Each structure stands twice: as structure tokens, then as C-alpha cells.
Amino acid sequence: MLYSLQALRAFAAWVVVCHHFMQIFFDFHATGPVGQLLSDRGAVGVDIFFVISGLVIYLSTRDKDIVPSQFLLNRALRIIPAYWFYTVLMAVLLLAASRWMPHQVFDWQHLLLSLLFIPAENPGGYGLYPTLNVGWTLNFEMFFYLLFGLAFLVRQRHHLLLVTAALLLVSEVLGRLGVLSRFYNNDIIYEFLLGIGLGVLYRRGLIREGLWLPLAMLVAAGYALYHLDASLRLLHWGLPSALVVLAFISLEPYFRGNQLLKALGDCSYSVYLIHVLVLYAGWFVSERFALNPYLVFAFCVPSIGLMSWLSYQWLERGLYQRMKAWFAARSAQEPALALSRVKC
């Protein structure tokens, strides 16, 4: 485990939280340099997540004899239960209070497509976003997992070539021709490859630990992110995000063994899923009682933190372990049943 990546996952998740606070409470019309920075650049937390995802998936599967179906099952058990749970909560919220939520409309068909990770136009009319809006990133994640899982059908030395070719085929050919949703014709999908590239460098021992060079890389990446918009997302935000991840890996000695950072990183997925629900509730309270948005946000932050910790312990970790054990027991029973049917 790289504690530096746990810290970075937590940082990226909370940057996205601040970004959506500016969206929900101020419609991105922020006052002050910090608010404007979070409005304009806070979405880069997603790019950092994608790079980390490619890196972690590569490192966790390299040099292992993995069956594609088992890899996909493990990923599904890790991602789907929490996402479905909070998507249903969002659907309930829309059914109960959509008239008070700007640009939010509920539709049963769209909900089903959202649960199946199929990109579809949001009934609110603002793009290819699922019922739980932040789930658009999971559509990319699940598609990447599918392609990466299929790569286990060939020899391991061909994995990276196959995954790269598949991403190019999907985004540059099938997406452009309309065979698949235009959603996948987005260069953000290549940020997974940047993470895989960092994984290759890490395994070969080419990422050296240090202090001043990683800090210089962070300054350079921050400068680029501050001055570049997302018009060329892979170049403007993807590459600087990869540089941030690279710098954090190099700073691993300064994070190693920090259990608080590990816990924050563990909760980052739940933070990502929960925060929009909490922020919408906070926005409604702020509007209803004319409260200061920043005061409300000060209450939202610990609420998101506590709920995400409970979510990780009970919904993510607990349910994942129980379901994995159940599937393992089922797999163990099947050979025994087959043997019992053999006639002696």
C-alpha cells in the first residue's frame, strides 16, 4: 500500500466536494480568488482519481494469475453496492423535492440506465449525467475495468497493448462513428493509461523518493492547472494530474504509516458518492432559512466525513467482504456438487 496515494485520494475527493459546493450554492459565480479557483479548477480532482485508478489497477494485478470473470466480479462488488445505494437515495430525493432543486428531474428509464452504467441524457437537459450526477465518472471507471478485465484473456506481456488499442478503438473510432455513445469520445479516458504508465515506472524502480524534486513537480503541476482550462483535458489537466501523482509517490516516506491518511483515503469513494446529497440538503436549509452558505458548508463537511466513514465501514468494506465470502462459498460448492453426481 502506498500511503501517499491514500492521502492524494482524500485530497482529490475533498477538492471535488468544494467544487460542487460552489456549483450548488453559487452556480459557480464565486467571489474571491479561492472560490473562483475551486469553481474553475476543482473538477481536476476527477482527473487525479483516474490517474490513480489506472496506477492501482495495474499494480494490483501485475504478475498475478487472474481470471477475467473474477477480476470483473471483484471490481463490481467494490463499486456497485455503494453506487446503487446512493443512486436510489438520490432518486428518492428527486421524487420528494425536485421542485426545489434547480435543473433536477426524475425519470424511471433514466434511473435504470444509470444503475446499469449506460450513459444517457439527463432528463434535466444538461448532458450525459446519471441520476446521481457524480456517477458519470463511474461510467468511465466501469468501462475501463471491462477492457482491462478482457485483457487477461491474452498473455500478460500483451495486456498494455491490448488495453491501449481498445481505448483508442472505443474513443476515436466507435465513439466518433456513433456505434457507442459519444460519451466515450472524450480524451479523459486516456488518463487511465497515464496511471498505468506510472505503474510501469514504479515497478521498474524508476520513481525515486525525495523531497525537493517532488515539491518542484507539484509547483509546476499547480502552475499548469491554474493557468490551463479543460478545453484539452488530457493535455491541460491529465498530464499535470499525472505529475501530481508522480510527486506524491516520490514523497511516500513522508506519508508512510500514517493511519489517519489511510482512513481518509479509504473513505474517499463514499465521500465522492455522498457529498452531493448532503450539499443539496444544506442548500435547501440555507435557502429556506436564509443562512450564510459558508456557515452551512461548515456543518456539511463534518457530516460528509462522518457519513462517509460509516458508509465505508458498513456499506463498502462490510458488504464487500460478506458478498465476496458468499461468492467464494458458492464457487466451492459447485465442484462438490459436480463430484457428487458422478456415478462410481
N, C-alpha and C positions, 0 to 999 in steps of 0.2 A: 504493500500500500504506500502511495505517495501522499503524505500529509499536506504537501504544498498544493496538490490538486484538490484536496478536500477544502482547503481554505479558499482556493480560487472558485470552486463551485459555489460556495456560500456567498462569496463576494458578487459573482455574476448574478445569482438569484436575487439578491437584495438590490442590485442596481436595476434589475427589471421591475422589482416592486416599486422603486422610486419613480421609474419611468411611467408606470401605469398610474401611480398616484397623480402625476402631473397631467396625464390624459383624462382620468375620470373626474378629478376635481377642478381642473383648469382648462380642459380641452387643448392642452399643450400651449396655451397662451400664458406662459410663465413670466413672472417679473423677477429680475435679478439674474446674475450670471450663473449661479449654481442651478437654479430652477430651469433656466434655458438650456444649460448643458445636459441636464437629465432629460429634458423634453426631446432634444435633438439627437443625443448620443446614447441614451440609456438602453436602447434596444440592442446595443452591442453585446450585452450580456448573453443574448442568444447565440451570437457568433462564437463567443468563448465556450459556451456549452457544447456546440457542435464539434469544435476542435478537440475538446476534452473527450467527447464521446468516441470519436474516431480513434484517439490515442488509447483509451481504456479498453475498448473492444479489441483492438489489435493486440495489446499486451496480455490481456486475459485469455486469449485464445491461441497465441503463438506456441508452436511446438507441442500442441495437445491433440490427441486423437478424439475429434469431436464429430458426433453425428449431427447433420444439419437439423433434423427434427428436434433433437434435444436442445441445440443452441436456440432455435426459434421458440421452443416452449419456455425455456428459462427467461428469455427476454420478454415474452408475453406475460409470464407470471410476475415479472418485475414491474412492468409498465402498466398493464391493462387494469388491474383491480382498482388502483387509486384513481386512475383517469376516469374510469366508468363511474365510480362513486361520486366524484366531484362534478362530472358532467351531468349526472342525474340531479344533484343538488342545484346546479345552475339552471337546469330545466324547470325545476320546481320554483325557483326564484323568479324565473321569467313568467311562468304561468301565474304567479301570485302578484307580481309587482312590475310587469313590463311597462305599464303605462307611466311609471315614474322613472324608468331607465331609458335614457336617450339612445336611439338607434338600436335598441334590443327588441327582437321579435322572435316568438317561439313558433316552431313548425315541427310536427311529428316526423315527417320524412327526413328533414334535415338532422334531427336528433339521431335517427337511426344511422344515417351516413356518417355522422360524427363519431358514433360509437364504433363503427367499422373502419375508421381512419381513411375514409374516402373523401377527398377534397370536394367541396360543394359551395356554391354561392350562399353566403349567409342571408337569411330572409330579411335582415335589416338593410341589405343592399350595399354593404361596404366592403365586399371582397370575399375571397375564398377562406372564410374563417368558420370553424366548428362552433357548436353550441357554447362550449367553454372556450372562449376565443384563443387563449394561450395554447390550446391544443394543436394549433396549426404547426407548431414545431414538432409535435409528436408524429404528425403525418410524415414528415421527413425522416424522423428517427426510425419509425417502424419500417419505412421503405428501405432505409439503409440496412437495417437488421435483416430484412428479407434477402437483399442482394448479398450481403456478407455471409448469411447462412447458406445460400446456394453455392457460394464459392467453395464450401467444404466438400462439394461433390468432385472437385478436381484435386490434383496434388498440391500440397501446401505451397510449393515454390511458385505456383501459378496464381495463388489467391489474389495478390495485389493487382496483377494484370487484369484478372477477370473482373474484380470489383470496379477498377478504374474504367474498363471498357463498358461495363454495364451502366455506370453512372453517365458516361458520355452518350451512350445509346439512348438512355431514357430522356436525359435533359435536352440534348442537342438534336436528336432525330425524332423520337416518338413524341416528345413534348411539343416540339415545333410543328410537327405534322398533324397534331390533334388526335393521334392514336391514344395517347394518355392525356390526362388533364394538363392544361397549360401551367398548372400549379408547379409541376416538376421542371418546367423550363425556367429555372432560377439558379443562378450561379452560386447561391448559398449552399447548395447541395455538395459542392466540391470542398467545403470546409471540413467535411469528414475525412477527405483524403489528406488535407493538411495535418490533421491529427494522426493519421496512420503514418505519415512521413516522419513526424516527431517520434512516434513509437519505434520506427526503424532506427532512427538516430540514437534513441535511448538504449535499445537493446545492443547496439554495436559499441556502446560506451563513448559515443561522440558528444554527449552533452556533459560538460564539466561543471562541477559545483563551484560556486564562488559567491562573491558579493557585489563588487563594483561593476563588473561587466553585465550581470543580470539587471542591476539597477539602471545602468545606462540603456539597456534594451527596453526597460519599462518606460523610461523617459521618452525614448524615440517612438515607441508604440503609442504612448499617450499623446504625444505631439501630433502624430499622424491621425489618430482618431478625433482629436479636437478640430483639426483643420479640414478633414475629408468627410463628405457625406456618404450616404449609402447608394448613390447612383450606380457605382460599380462595386457592388457589395463584396465580392470575393477579393478584389484588389484593395479597396479602401478600408474595409473592416475585417475581412477574413485574414489577410496577411498580418496586420497588426495584432489581431487576436492570437494568431499562432505564435507571434513573437512574445506576447504576454505569457502564454502557456509555457513556452520555452524558458523564459526568465524565471518563472515560478519553480519549474523543475530544477533549475540550477541553484535555486535558493532553498532546496529541500532541507539542508542541515539546520536551517533556522526555524523550520516548522516541525521537524521530526519529533514524534512522541507527544505532540500537543493534543490531548484528548478533547479539549473544548473545540478546537478547529475541526477535528474529526467528526464530532457530533453535529456541528453546524453544517458540514458538508453532507453528512448522512441525511439531514433534514431538507436539503436544498430542493429535492424534487417535490416534496409536499409543499414547501414554501411557494414554489412556482405554480402549483395547481390551486392552492388555497387563496392566495393573496387577492385575486380579483374579486372573489366572493366577499371577502372581508372589506375590501376597499369600496365595493358598491354599497354594502351595508353602512359603512362610515359616511359615504357621500350622501346617502338618504338622510341619515341623522343630522349631518351638517346642514343640509338644505331645510329639513323640517324645523330645526330649532335655531337656525341662523348662527351656527357655531363656527369658530375660526377653523378653516381646513387643516392648518398645521397642528392645532391642538387635537383635532380628531385623529390625524395621522399618528400623533404621538401615542394614542391609545391603540390604533390599528397595529402598530409594529409589534408590541409585546403579544397582542392577540394572535397575530400571524405566527410569531415564534412559538408560542405555547401550543397552538393547534397543530402546527407542522411537526412538532416533536411527538405529540400524541399520535398523529397520523402515521409518522414513521414507525413508532413502536408497535402500534396495533394493526394498522391497515397495510403498510408496506412490509415491514420486517416480519411481523407475526403471521399475517395471512400468507405471505410468500413462503415461509418455512412450512406452514401447515399444508398448503397446496402442493408444494414440491414433495413433501413426505407422502402425500396421498397418491400422487402420480408414480412415485417410486414404488410404493406398495402395490399398486395396480400392475406395474411392469413386472414385479417379482412374482405376482400371482399367475400371470399369463403363461410362463413356461411350465409352472407346476400343473396348471390345468391341462396344458397340452400333453404333458407326460402321463397324466392320469387317464387320458383317453387312449393311450397306446395299449394294444392288446398283447399280452405276453403269450 
